[in-house]
Amino acid sequence: MILAAGLTPAWQQILVFEHVHMGEVNRATGAHWCASGKVLNVGVALHHLGAASRTLSAGGGWSLTAMEADLQQLGVPCRWIKTSRTTRVCTTILDTGGHVTTELVENSGEFSTTELAEFQHAYLEEAAAAEVVVLSGSLPAGTPATYYRDLVARTPGRVVLDIRGAELLETLPSRPFLVKPNRAELSKTLGSDLSRDETLQAAMLDLNARGARWVVITDGPHAVWVSSASQVWKLQPPLINVVNPIGSGDSLAAGVAAALDAGSEVLEAVRHGMASAADNATQLLPCRLDPQRIRDLQTLVTVSNAN
């Protein structure tokens, strides 16, 4: 069983425009709503991949009611910790004429000490039965940077981390199985310019040395880099026609977790994750994946040794 867990879900609005003109009135040609945020995206992706999974998150207010209804309609098994604050709303703006995607992100509100303790208790209960755990998303304002570290240290299964910043660095001594920031996030986390491949590889191996057993770095539509303690690989994604890239990183994390849970080795699991991300980017709503399309796309992902 796979557990998708995180503290910062979102109720997502997706607005579609033929062209967006800044400073003017823009009328959408389409509007869509769905449960989202990294943790829920992972849960939805796992469900569509056919993996045995559960999702644990926290929310409150009218947007929690909307997220619960959406996930129930999809059939995604989910456990909620109720919060006093209304869950955030985020907006995706798709400019189809200019092929530009803009994301408007509301930050998550602060959690009380009691709410954080309730989530930790529920997490430990759910993680006890999970072979793989995907922990993803930023921490709410005011949450200690050590919060995820404490969860990882008490997780019996393999942990896939899709986090960044101080909370990522804090988890490394707990030896997470796999960490998956994107290139820009890792650059900000380390305060380093990682635009050159050589510096990126050195930064990845540094994360391995600090405790991460595997490091996976995504970079939008570009190559994905993977490192263990002594080796680095470069994986090229398939070419696709992008509709909405939002949720692709979450689909990659879910695809990796599903493949690991099914017994795949890490590089093959990453290939499956990349195919899942590619499939996601061809869909309007995030993480509504199709296993057959993913199998076809996975054959197009190439792997080379970068050492």
N, C-alpha and C positions, 0 to 999 in steps of 0.2 A: 504494500500500500504506500502511496505517496501523499505527503501532507504539503499543501501550499499554505503558507502563513505569512502574515504581514499586518501592519497597523494602519496603513494609509490607503484604503480603497477610495473610489470616487464614483459619483454618478456622472456619466459622460454624455455631453451633447456633441453631436457631429453635424456640422452645417456644411452644405455643399453649394459652391458658387461656380458659375462659369468663369468669372473673373472677379478679383477683389481689388477695389480701388480705395486706398487709404484716404481718410478724411472725407469720404463721401458715404451716402446711403447705399448699402449693398443688400440686395434681396436674394435670399437663398433659393436655390432650385430644389433643395431637399433638406430635411431635418430628421435626425435619428437620435434615439436615446438608448443607453445601455449601462449596465453595471460594469465598472472598469477599475482603473488603478492597477498597479503591478500585481498585487496579490490576487485580485479577482480575475485578471487576465490569465494568470498562470492556471488558476483553478478551472476556468472555462476551457482553456487549451487542453489541459489534461483530460477533461471530460470528453472533448471531441476526439482526442486521440484514443479513447477507449481504455485509458488507464484506471485502475482502481485507486481512487483518490478521495481526499476530503480537503475542504478549504476552511481555514480559520482566520477571521478578521474581526474588526471592531467598528461600530458605527452607531449613529443616532439620528433622530429627527425624521422628517419626511423622506429624506434621501435614502435612509436605511430601509424604509418601507418599500421604496421603489426598487432598490438593489435586491432585496429579499424576493420580491415578486419576479424580477427578471431571472434571477438564478433558479428559482423554483420552476419557472416555465421551461428553462433549459434542462432541468434535471440535475443541476450541480449540487452535490451534497455539501452543505455549508453550516458552520457553527459560528455564532456571533457573540461577541461581548458588547453589551449595550453601553453607550457613552452618553454623557449629558449634552455634548455638543453635536449639532447637526453636521453630518458628513459633508465634506466639500463637494463642489461641482466644478468640473473641468470641461473645457470646450476645445474641440478640434475644428479648424477651419480648412476645408479642402478647396483650393483654387484649381479646378480641373483644366482650365484653359492654360494657366501658367505652370501647371504641374508642381505646385507649391503647397506644402502642408505646414500649417501654423498651429501650435499647441498653446492654449491659454490655461495655465495651471494655478489653481488656488491651493495654497499651502494648507496642510492639515492643522487643525486646532490642537491646543494642548490637552493632554490627558491628565486625569487626576492620579494620584499615587495608588488609590484603590483600583482604578480601571487598569493601570499597568500591572498591578499584582494579579488581578483577575485574568488578564490575558496570559500572563506567565503560567498561572496554574492550569489554564485550559490547554496551553501549548504543551506543557509537560505531559498531560494526559494523552493528548493526540499523538505527540511525537513518539511516545512509548510503543505505539503499534505500527510505526512507519519505518519502512526500509530506506526510503529517501525522503528528505525534507527540502523544500524550496522556500527559503526565507528571502523576501524581497520587499523593496520599497524603502523610502526614507523614514526616519523616526519622527514622530510628532514633536513640535516645539517643546522644549523643556525636558525631553526624555534624556536620561544619561546616555552618553556615547557607548557605555559598557553594556547596554541593555541586550543587544543581540549577542554579545560575547557570552553573557551568562546563559542565554538559551542554548547556544552552540555547545558550550562546555557540558551541558546536561542532556544532549541529544544522543541516543544510542545509535541511530542510523547515519547514513551518509548525508552530509549537508551541502546543498548547492546555494551559494549566496549571490544574490543580485542586488548588492548595496554599494555604497561609495562613502568617501569621506572618512572622518574619524571613526565612525562605527565599523567600517571595513577594517581599518588598521587594528582596532581593538580586538577583533575576532581572531586575528592570525595566530596568536599563541595557542588558541584552542584547536588548531589544526583542522580547519574546515576542509571537506573533501575537494570542493571546487568553488572558485570565486569568479564572478562574471561581470565586472564593470565594463563599460565601453571605453574607448580610447580617450575621449575628452574627459570622462569622469575620473579615469586613472590619473590623467595629467593634473587635474585639479586636486585630487586626493594627495598626490605626492609633491605638488608644487613644482613640477618639472615640465619642460618642453619635450613631448614625446612624438613630435612630428616625424622624426627620422626613425626608420625601422630598427636600427641598431640600438637606439636609446630605449625604444619600446621593449625590445627583447630583454635588455638589461633590467628594466623595471619589473618585468614579469618574473624573471629569475630571482629578483630581490624579494618579491612576494612569496615565491616558493621557499626561499631561504628563511623567511620569517614564519612560515608554518603552513601556507596553503599548499596542499598536495598537487592540485592542478589549477592552472590559471587560464581562463578563456577571455580574450579581448575582442569585442566586436567593434565595428567602425562603419555603421550604416550599411550601404550597399557594397562596401569594399571587403577585402579579405578578412577572415577571422584568424587570430593567432592563438595557439595553444602551447602551454609549456608545462613540463614536469620539472623535477629538481635538476635535471641535466640536459633536457632536450627541448627544442622549440619546433613547432610545425606551423605551416601556413596553409590555410584551407580557402579555396576560392568558391564563392557562392554561384548558383546558377543565375543566368540572365532572365529577368521577368519584366512584365509590364506592371508597374506599381500603381495601385489604386489608393491605398491608405497604409502608410508604413507604421502607424501607431500600434503598439502591441507586438511588434516583431521581436524585440528583445525578450519579451515575456514568453512569446511562443518558442523562442530558442531555448530558454531555460526549461520550459515544460517539456520540449522535445528531448532535451538531454536527460532530464529526470526520468521520463517514461522509458527511454532506451536503457538507461542504467538499471532501472527496476526490472526490465525484461532480460537482463543479463549481458547487455552489450559492453564491450570495452570502451574506454573513454573517447578515443578518436572517432569510433563509429557512432557513439552517442552524440558527439558534437555534429557530425555529418547529418544525423537525424534532426538535431536541433536547428541546424541551418536550413534544412529543407522545410521544417515547420515554420521558420521565420519567413522564408520566401513565399510559402503558401499564404501566410497571414497577410503579407503586403499586397496580395492580389485581390483581397476582399475588402468590402466597405466597413463592416463591423469587426472589431478586434477579436482575434483568437477563435474564430469559427472555422476550425481546421478540418481538412478532409484527408484521412489516412492514405487513401489511394493516390491522391495527387502528391502527397509527401513522399511516398515510396518512389514515384517517378522522378521527383525533383532530387531525391537523395542520390540517385545514380549520376547526377550532373555535378555533384560537389567533389572537387579534386583536392588531394592532400599531397603536400611536399614537405620534405625535411628542410628546415631553415637553418640548421647548425652549419 
